[in-house]
Structure formats: structure tokens, C-alpha cells
């Protein structure tokens, strides 16, 4: 019974994180939510007695993919920052 409740709670958390990552406007928060989804999925794999798949999901899904997305987002310019720079440049030229 506890096993069923634990799996149900993890599935509900995964659905909530999925909806949050879809609705979120900030890409960094959306990537963090997808990392949480991968972490919950790796826990579910472990509970379903597939530890090799759980380790692979934890290594690739949580760690590597999330880190690559975060580095990529950090190296790009945000639209808000770009428009602020253009306005500052226009006011400095005048």
C-alpha cells in the first residue's frame, strides 16, 4: 500500500513539474523543472527495480542534459537585456 502511495505521489510531482516547465516563461526555471522530472523518473525506475536504467537516467537526464542546457542559456543574451542595451545605446548617442 505504501509502495502504491509513493509511486502515485512521485507521478503527481512529475506531472506538476511537467506542467510548470511548459507554462514557465523563464527558460532557466523550465530547464530546472525538466531536471526535476528526470530525477523523479530515475527514482521511479529504481522503485520499479531497474537500477541500471535509474543510474543512466540520473547521469544523463539529470546531470548532463541539465548542465548543457544551463550553460547554453547562460551564454545567450536574454531578450530583455538586449532591448535594455539598445535603449541605453540610443540614449547615449543622443
Legacy VTK file of the C-alpha trace (Angstrom):
# vtk DataFile Version 3.0
C-alpha trace
ASCII
DATASET POLYDATA
POINTS 94 float
0.000 0.000 0.000
2.796 2.422 0.884
4.551 1.459 -2.332
1.457 2.440 -4.345
1.116 5.749 -2.472
4.799 6.579 -3.015
4.589 5.892 -6.738
1.360 7.911 -7.002
2.912 10.884 -5.208
6.000 10.742 -7.430
3.833 10.590 -10.548
1.798 13.580 -9.386
5.004 15.519 -8.679
6.293 14.629 -12.128
3.081 15.827 -13.774
3.190 19.057 -11.764
6.820 19.677 -12.764
5.928 18.961 -16.403
3.104 21.494 -16.380
5.368 24.015 -14.636
8.112 23.595 -17.246
5.605 24.099 -20.077
3.971 27.177 -18.546
7.163 28.834 -17.289
8.380 31.808 -19.360
11.911 31.833 -17.956
13.986 29.194 -19.706
16.292 28.602 -16.752
13.392 27.677 -14.471
11.929 25.454 -17.186
15.237 23.592 -17.527
15.423 23.135 -13.766
11.896 21.701 -13.835
12.893 19.215 -16.536
15.863 18.218 -14.373
13.448 17.555 -11.531
11.322 15.473 -13.890
14.365 13.377 -14.780
15.250 12.962 -11.106
11.746 11.778 -10.237
11.810 9.454 -13.234
15.098 7.922 -12.105
13.605 7.345 -8.630
10.599 5.668 -10.253
12.885 3.431 -12.315
14.703 2.427 -9.153
11.427 1.661 -7.369
10.374 -0.444 -10.350
13.566 -2.495 -9.824
15.515 -1.217 -12.799
18.622 0.231 -11.111
20.710 0.270 -14.294
18.122 2.404 -16.087
17.790 4.598 -12.986
21.533 5.251 -12.906
21.601 6.043 -16.617
18.658 8.429 -16.294
20.269 10.120 -13.301
23.606 10.519 -15.055
22.337 11.608 -18.460
18.926 13.126 -17.773
19.566 14.945 -14.527
23.239 15.782 -14.699
24.497 16.045 -18.252
21.440 17.362 -20.080
20.559 19.908 -17.399
24.130 21.187 -17.217
24.356 21.542 -21.007
21.046 23.448 -21.135
22.043 25.741 -18.256
25.404 26.545 -19.855
23.706 27.243 -23.187
21.115 29.533 -21.608
23.780 31.383 -19.629
25.809 32.018 -22.801
22.883 33.525 -24.703
21.568 37.059 -24.350
18.104 37.491 -22.925
15.600 39.499 -24.958
15.025 41.871 -22.030
18.742 42.515 -21.625
19.163 43.110 -25.351
16.367 45.689 -25.509
17.770 47.466 -22.432
21.190 47.669 -24.105
19.658 49.134 -27.271
17.772 51.768 -25.267
20.892 52.691 -23.305
22.885 52.943 -26.527
20.243 55.157 -28.164
20.122 57.472 -25.152
23.930 57.666 -25.027
24.180 58.548 -28.729
21.657 61.385 -28.454
LINES 1 95
94 0 1 2 3 4 5 6 7 8 9 10 11 12 13 14 15 16 17 18 19 20 21 22 23 24 25 26 27 28 29 30 31 32 33 34 35 36 37 38 39 40 41 42 43 44 45 46 47 48 49 50 51 52 53 54 55 56 57 58 59 60 61 62 63 64 65 66 67 68 69 70 71 72 73 74 75 76 77 78 79 80 81 82 83 84 85 86 87 88 89 90 91 92 93
